[in-house]
């Protein structure tokens, strides 16, 4: 048995399944690649908390010098709980509430990425009420098409995100209340993008706007390039290198501006796996189903986006490969982890590993069907440690107000 297979088997037996396993050493390697690619350019790497908000991971990222991109008040709280700095955190998202804005203002975040005129008005109101300066950047929608799943494309006019270039120029140039400070500009055309061309076109359009604003006396400091690189989920996919991606952004960076780099999933996705155990194997007459103890409540991406994750037995059995459907125990027809996979024979109690689950895996998980969420384990320096225990039924019921049964 190879070392990796033995380790995965040992982890599954020690901590149970479903189990998320993260390679912190690989995440640090990815982070350092971004830092090296940025070179001498003034920059801040902002890890997306929505991709993976595990507190132990956020703590490590903060220790390595990372900033953060949050999209809710809850994510900001997690950053602060993990020791992250508010003044290295940007707040994005189309639906910020008054309470979330107030909390971010009091914390002293680096930048609000504002996504509508109404939000800018509310930010001005709350900043004046609290008498706190609000640094903001408008998230502009550059109307750039990118080849990705429709649910994660964000850069066209029909999407809910951002404002048009024309409206952005108008909002930057209009008279500003005392407590509003235009400090940056942001764009985000989507995620899981495997080509540099859309990023380069979007960055160029936004850079042109910043030049026009500078001519009119609005000098912005932060150039926030959101979205980040895609990864190779499927065999044959070839995403650009981190160096090439950051190089394209540096080329477009207007003089005198600081680059905010949002790696997105590329920082953590390939560094995470989901371990699951086979419960049953059954034939329906037309298909063979492998029923796992992990389901769409544990890993939603295949059901939500028809996303592909490589799935393999941890220890393959000898025998002819067969095409199987890998499904979970959730009471939904759409509870499918992998369709038409040609795999070696599988039997009850075999372990399988689902690859590239470090981003939008646990963070999208739920308690549907009253299922406790999985445990999370970190591998670092040759050691494994539990960084989130498995939930229990008591955890699920803790917030309920129903009269308990006597």
Secondary structure per residue as TSV (DSSP state, phi and psi in degrees):
chain	resnum	aa	ss	phi	psi
A	1	X	-	360.0	129.3
A	2	X	-	-67.7	162.7
A	3	X	H	-60.4	-42.5
A	4	X	H	-65.2	-43.4
A	5	X	H	-63.2	-41.3
A	6	X	H	-64.0	-40.4
A	7	X	H	-64.9	-44.8
A	8	X	H	-63.6	-40.7
A	9	X	H	-62.9	-43.1
A	10	X	H	-64.2	-40.0
A	11	X	H	-64.9	-43.0
A	12	X	H	-62.8	-40.3
A	13	X	H	-72.1	-36.1
A	14	X	H	-74.9	-43.7
A	15	X	H	-107.2	-7.9
A	16	X	-	81.2	172.8
A	17	X	S	-130.5	157.8
A	18	X	S	-62.5	148.0
A	19	X	E	-144.4	123.7
A	20	X	E	-86.7	134.4
A	21	X	E	-125.8	125.2
A	22	X	E	-117.5	135.7
A	23	X	E	-94.9	95.2
A	24	X	H	-64.4	-31.8
A	25	X	H	-63.8	-39.8
A	26	X	H	-68.8	-38.9
A	27	X	H	-62.3	-41.5
A	28	X	H	-64.7	-39.2
A	29	X	H	-59.0	-45.2
A	30	X	H	-62.3	-42.6
A	31	X	H	-60.9	-44.2
A	32	X	H	-66.3	-32.0
A	33	X	H	-62.1	-41.8
A	34	X	H	-63.5	-42.4
A	35	X	H	-65.0	-42.3
A	36	X	H	-65.7	-39.0
A	37	X	H	-64.7	-32.7
A	38	X	H	-71.8	-26.5
A	39	X	T	58.2	-131.6
A	40	X	T	-86.7	-2.7
A	41	X	S	-64.0	133.4
A	42	X	-	-62.9	122.4
A	43	X	E	-155.4	166.1
A	44	X	E	-143.3	126.8
A	45	X	E	-87.4	123.5
A	46	X	E	-114.4	103.6
A	47	X	E	-72.0	138.7
A	48	X	E	-81.4	112.4
A	49	X	T	-66.4	-30.4
A	50	X	T	-65.7	-24.9
A	51	X	T	-71.5	-42.3
A	52	X	-	-160.1	111.2
A	53	X	-	-105.7	21.1
A	54	X	-	-59.5	131.3
A	55	X	H	-63.5	-37.8
A	56	X	H	-64.6	-38.9
A	57	X	H	-67.0	-45.3
A	58	X	H	-60.1	-38.1
A	59	X	H	-63.5	-44.5
A	60	X	H	-62.0	-46.2
A	61	X	H	-58.9	-42.4
A	62	X	H	-62.2	-40.9
A	63	X	H	-64.7	-31.6
A	64	X	T	-80.8	-5.1
A	65	X	T	100.6	14.5
A	66	X	-	-76.8	148.8
A	67	X	E	-94.7	-173.9
A	68	X	E	-142.0	150.0
A	69	X	E	-113.9	120.8
A	70	X	E	-118.1	156.1
A	71	X	S	-128.0	14.7
A	72	X	S	-161.0	163.0
A	73	X	H	-63.8	-35.4
A	74	X	H	-63.2	-40.2
A	75	X	H	-66.3	-38.2
A	76	X	H	-61.8	-42.2
A	77	X	H	-59.8	-39.9
A	78	X	H	-64.9	-40.8
A	79	X	H	-59.4	-47.2
A	80	X	H	-67.2	-38.3
A	81	X	H	-61.9	-33.1
A	82	X	T	-84.5	-0.3
A	83	X	T	92.1	9.5
A	84	X	-	-73.2	155.8
A	85	X	-	-94.7	131.9
A	86	X	G	-63.0	-36.5
A	87	X	G	-77.1	6.7
A	88	X	G	-122.4	26.2
A	89	X	E	-125.5	133.3
A	90	X	E	-108.9	145.6
A	91	X	E	-114.7	110.4
A	92	X	-	-107.6	-177.8
A	93	X	-	113.7	144.0
A	94	X	S	-84.3	-12.3
A	95	X	-	-128.0	47.0
A	96	X	-	-65.9	133.5
A	97	X	-	-90.9	167.6
A	98	X	H	-56.7	-46.3
A	99	X	H	-63.0	-40.3
A	100	X	H	-66.1	-42.1
A	101	X	H	-62.9	-45.1
A	102	X	H	-59.9	-44.2
A	103	X	H	-63.6	-40.3
A	104	X	H	-69.3	-37.8
A	105	X	H	-63.0	-45.6
A	106	X	H	-65.0	-34.2
A	107	X	H	-72.1	-25.7
A	108	X	T	82.0	47.4
A	109	X	-	-66.5	162.0
A	110	X	S	-66.8	-44.6
A	111	X	E	-160.7	135.6
A	112	X	E	-92.8	122.3
A	113	X	E	-88.8	100.9
A	114	X	E	-85.6	136.9
A	115	X	-	-117.4	6.3
A	116	X	S	-162.8	161.3
A	117	X	H	-64.5	-39.4
A	118	X	H	-63.6	-38.5
A	119	X	H	-65.9	-38.8
A	120	X	H	-62.6	-39.4
A	121	X	H	-64.0	-42.1
A	122	X	H	-66.5	-40.0
A	123	X	H	-60.6	-42.0
A	124	X	H	-62.9	-41.5
A	125	X	H	-63.2	-46.2
A	126	X	H	-70.3	-37.1
A	127	X	H	-64.4	-41.0
A	128	X	H	-66.3	-40.8
A	129	X	H	-63.5	-39.4
A	130	X	H	-89.2	-9.2
A	131	X	T	56.3	46.9
A	132	X	-	-127.9	136.4
A	133	X	-	-67.6	137.5
A	134	X	E	-116.7	104.7
A	135	X	E	-79.3	129.8
A	136	X	E	-136.3	157.0
A	137	X	E	-135.3	143.7
A	138	X	E	-85.7	135.9
A	139	X	E	-85.1	112.3
A	140	X	E	-94.9	145.1
A	141	X	-	-101.2	105.0
A	142	X	-	-77.7	0.3
A	143	X	-	56.9	50.2
A	144	X	-	-112.9	126.6
A	145	X	-	-83.1	137.4
A	146	X	-	-129.5	143.9
A	147	X	S	-79.1	102.6
A	148	X	S	-161.0	178.9
A	149	X	-	-66.9	141.0
A	150	X	G	-55.5	-31.0
A	151	X	G	-73.5	-15.5
A	152	X	G	-121.7	17.2
A	153	X	B	-91.3	135.0
A	154	X	-	-134.7	1.8
A	155	X	-	-103.5	10.9
A	156	X	S	-106.7	164.2
A	157	X	T	-65.3	-26.0
A	158	X	T	-77.8	-5.1
A	159	X	S	-87.0	155.9
A	160	X	S	-76.5	-8.3
A	161	X	S	-89.7	144.6
A	162	X	S	71.3	-175.6
A	163	X	B	-126.6	160.6
A	164	X	-	-68.0	161.4
A	165	X	H	-60.0	-39.9
A	166	X	H	-65.8	-44.2
A	167	X	H	-67.1	-37.4
A	168	X	H	-59.0	-45.2
A	169	X	H	-60.5	-42.5
A	170	X	H	-62.3	-43.1
A	171	X	H	-70.5	-36.9
A	172	X	H	-64.8	-33.9
A	173	X	H	-90.2	-12.6
A	174	X	S	-72.6	158.3
A	175	X	-	-56.7	137.9
A	176	X	-	-111.5	139.8
A	177	X	-	-62.4	160.0
A	178	X	T	-56.0	-38.4
A	179	X	T	-88.0	-2.5
A	180	X	E	-95.3	131.3
A	181	X	E	-125.5	110.1
A	182	X	E	-71.2	114.9
A	183	X	E	-123.3	-16.7
A	184	X	E	-156.0	-178.4
A	185	X	E	-146.8	144.1
A	186	X	E	-133.7	148.5
A	187	X	E	-145.3	152.8
A	188	X	E	-156.2	110.5
A	189	X	-	-100.3	1.9
A	190	X	B	133.3	179.7
A	191	X	S	-129.9	173.3
A	192	X	S	55.5	46.0
A	193	X	B	-99.5	130.6
A	194	X	-	-110.5	16.2
A	195	X	-	-134.7	143.6
A	196	X	H	-76.9	-24.3
A	197	X	H	-56.5	-47.4
A	198	X	H	-62.7	-38.8
A	199	X	H	-61.7	-45.2
A	200	X	H	-63.7	-41.7
A	201	X	H	-65.6	-43.5
A	202	X	H	-64.1	-45.4
A	203	X	H	-61.6	-39.1
A	204	X	H	-64.8	-41.3
A	205	X	H	-64.3	-41.6
A	206	X	H	-69.4	-37.5
A	207	X	H	-62.5	-37.8
A	208	X	H	-62.3	-39.6
A	209	X	H	-65.3	-42.2
A	210	X	H	-63.2	-34.3
A	211	X	H	-65.8	-42.2
A	212	X	H	-64.5	-38.8
A	213	X	H	-66.5	-40.5
A	214	X	H	-60.7	-37.9
A	215	X	H	-63.7	-25.9
A	216	X	T	-97.7	10.2
A	217	X	T	93.4	7.2
A	218	X	-	-105.4	98.8
A	219	X	-	-98.1	111.8
A	220	X	-	-93.7	151.1
A	221	X	-	-102.6	-38.1
A	222	X	E	-108.3	129.7
A	223	X	E	-112.2	101.2
A	224	X	E	-98.4	108.2
A	225	X	E	-99.6	102.3
A	226	X	E	-92.7	170.7
A	227	X	S	106.2	-63.7
A	228	X	-	79.6	167.3
A	229	X	B	-70.4	150.5
A	230	X	-	-79.3	173.8
A	231	X	-	-125.9	170.8
A	232	X	-	-88.3	82.1
A	233	X	-	-69.3	-39.5
A	234	X	S	-103.3	150.5
A	235	X	T	-58.6	137.1
A	236	X	T	93.9	-15.3
A	237	X	-	-73.0	137.8
A	238	X	-	-131.1	83.8
A	239	X	-	-68.6	155.9
A	240	X	-	-60.8	158.1
A	241	X	-	-72.0	160.0
A	242	X	H	-59.9	-40.4
A	243	X	H	-62.2	-41.4
A	244	X	H	-68.5	-40.2
A	245	X	H	-63.2	-51.7
A	246	X	H	-65.5	-35.4
A	247	X	H	-60.7	-39.4
A	248	X	H	-64.9	-38.4
A	249	X	H	-69.8	-39.5
A	250	X	H	-63.3	-36.7
A	251	X	H	-62.5	-38.9
A	252	X	H	-83.2	-13.3
A	253	X	-	-62.8	122.0
A	254	X	-	-63.2	148.9
A	255	X	T	-57.2	138.9
A	256	X	T	82.5	-1.8
A	257	X	-	-99.9	152.1
A	258	X	E	-95.0	136.7
A	259	X	E	-92.1	121.0
A	260	X	E	-96.2	113.8
A	261	X	E	-100.4	123.9
A	262	X	-	-111.3	99.4
A	263	X	-	-66.8	-21.9
A	264	X	G	61.3	-140.8
A	265	X	G	-65.7	-24.9
A	266	X	G	-62.9	-17.8
A	267	X	G	-76.1	-35.5
A	268	X	T	-128.0	-18.2
A	269	X	G	-59.1	-53.7
A	270	X	G	-72.5	-10.0
A	271	X	G	-90.6	4.6
A	272	X	E	-125.5	143.6
A	273	X	E	-132.8	155.7
A	274	X	E	-115.5	118.2
A	275	X	E	-91.2	136.5
A	276	X	E	-141.8	157.2
A	277	X	E	-112.9	139.4
A	278	X	E	-72.3	127.3
A	279	X	E	-90.8	-49.9
A	280	X	E	-147.0	157.4
A	281	X	E	-125.2	128.2
A	282	X	E	-142.6	151.0
A	283	X	E	-106.3	136.1
A	284	X	-	-99.3	0.1
A	285	X	S	102.3	-38.0
A	286	X	S	-111.6	-28.4
A	287	X	-	-135.2	154.9
A	288	X	E	-105.8	125.7
A	289	X	E	-106.8	131.7
A	290	X	E	-104.1	112.8
A	291	X	E	-97.3	117.6
A	292	X	E	-102.3	164.5
A	293	X	S	-84.4	-6.7
A	294	X	-	-95.7	141.1
A	295	X	-	-134.3	-169.4
A	296	X	T	-67.9	-16.6
A	297	X	T	-72.1	-24.8
A	298	X	T	-88.1	-40.4
A	299	X	-	-136.9	99.3
A	300	X	-	-83.2	-22.8
A	301	X	H	-53.5	-43.4
A	302	X	H	-61.8	-37.8
A	303	X	H	-76.4	-37.0
A	304	X	H	-77.6	-43.8
A	305	X	H	-115.6	2.2
A	306	X	-	56.3	37.3
A	307	X	-	-73.8	148.4
A	308	X	-	-101.5	129.0
A	309	X	-	-127.5	132.0
A	310	X	-	-64.1	135.0
A	311	X	E	-129.3	127.4
A	312	X	E	-139.4	149.5
A	313	X	E	-65.7	142.1
A	314	X	S	-64.0	-44.4
A	315	X	S	-122.3	100.7
A	316	X	-	-64.9	139.0
A	317	X	-	-86.2	155.9
A	318	X	S	-75.6	147.2
A	319	X	S	136.9	169.3
A	320	X	-	-68.4	141.5
A	321	X	-	-74.2	145.8
A	322	X	E	-133.7	153.7
A	323	X	E	-81.0	126.4
A	324	X	E	-133.5	159.5
A	325	X	E	-102.7	125.0
A	326	X	E	-98.1	115.5
A	327	X	E	-127.2	165.8
A	328	X	-	-106.5	-175.1
A	329	X	S	-90.3	0.5
A	330	X	S	-68.2	143.0
A	331	X	S	-81.7	64.9
A	332	X	S	-148.4	136.0
A	333	X	T	-61.3	-31.2
A	334	X	T	-78.8	4.6
A	335	X	-	-78.9	74.7
A	336	X	E	-123.6	130.0
A	337	X	E	-95.7	-30.0
A	338	X	E	-158.4	127.0
A	339	X	E	-99.3	138.2
A	340	X	E	48.1	59.1
A	341	X	E	-99.4	130.6
A	342	X	E	-90.8	107.0
A	343	X	E	-129.5	158.6
A	344	X	-	-62.4	168.0
A	345	X	-	-55.7	141.6
A	346	X	-	-127.2	149.1
A	347	X	-	-140.7	165.0
A	348	X	T	-54.2	138.9
A	349	X	T	79.7	-0.9
A	350	X	-	-68.7	148.3
A	351	X	E	-97.9	142.5
A	352	X	E	-123.0	151.6
A	353	X	E	-118.3	127.5
A	354	X	E	-102.1	118.5
A	355	X	-	-84.9	164.6
A	356	X	S	55.9	43.4
A	357	X	-	-107.7	15.2
A	358	X	S	-76.4	-16.1
A	359	X	S	-119.2	132.8
A	360	X	S	58.8	31.1
A	361	X	S	-98.7	-83.7
A	362	X	G	-61.0	-35.9
A	363	X	G	-64.5	-22.7
A	364	X	G	-97.9	1.9
A	365	X	-	-74.5	163.1
A	366	X	-	-147.1	178.6
A	367	X	-	-103.6	24.3
A	368	X	G	-55.4	143.2
A	369	X	G	64.2	24.3
A	370	X	G	55.1	42.8
A	371	X	-	-100.4	123.2
A	372	X	-	-60.6	143.6
A	373	X	-	-75.9	159.5
A	374	X	-	-67.6	161.7
A	375	X	E	-81.5	161.6
A	376	X	E	-128.3	136.8
A	377	X	E	-126.2	140.5
A	378	X	E	-110.6	135.7
A	379	X	E	-104.2	126.0
A	380	X	E	-154.8	126.3
A	381	X	T	59.0	33.2
A	382	X	T	81.8	4.3
A	383	X	E	-120.2	151.6
A	384	X	E	-111.9	134.7
A	385	X	E	-139.9	145.2
A	386	X	E	-73.8	124.3
A	387	X	E	-113.8	-5.0
A	388	X	E	-158.6	121.1
A	389	X	-	-71.7	159.7
A	390	X	-	-67.8	136.7
A	391	X	-	-68.7	159.2
A	392	X	-	-119.7	168.6
A	393	X	H	-61.4	-31.0
A	394	X	H	-65.2	-37.8
A	395	X	H	-60.3	-42.1
A	396	X	H	-65.5	-32.5
A	397	X	H	-91.7	-6.3
A	398	X	T	-61.2	-32.6
A	399	X	T	-91.8	-6.3
A	400	X	-	-72.2	147.2
A	401	X	-	-108.2	6.4
A	402	X	S	-64.1	149.0
A	403	X	-	-65.7	122.9
A	404	X	-	-67.3	151.8
A	405	X	-	-72.7	132.9
A	406	X	-	-90.8	360.0
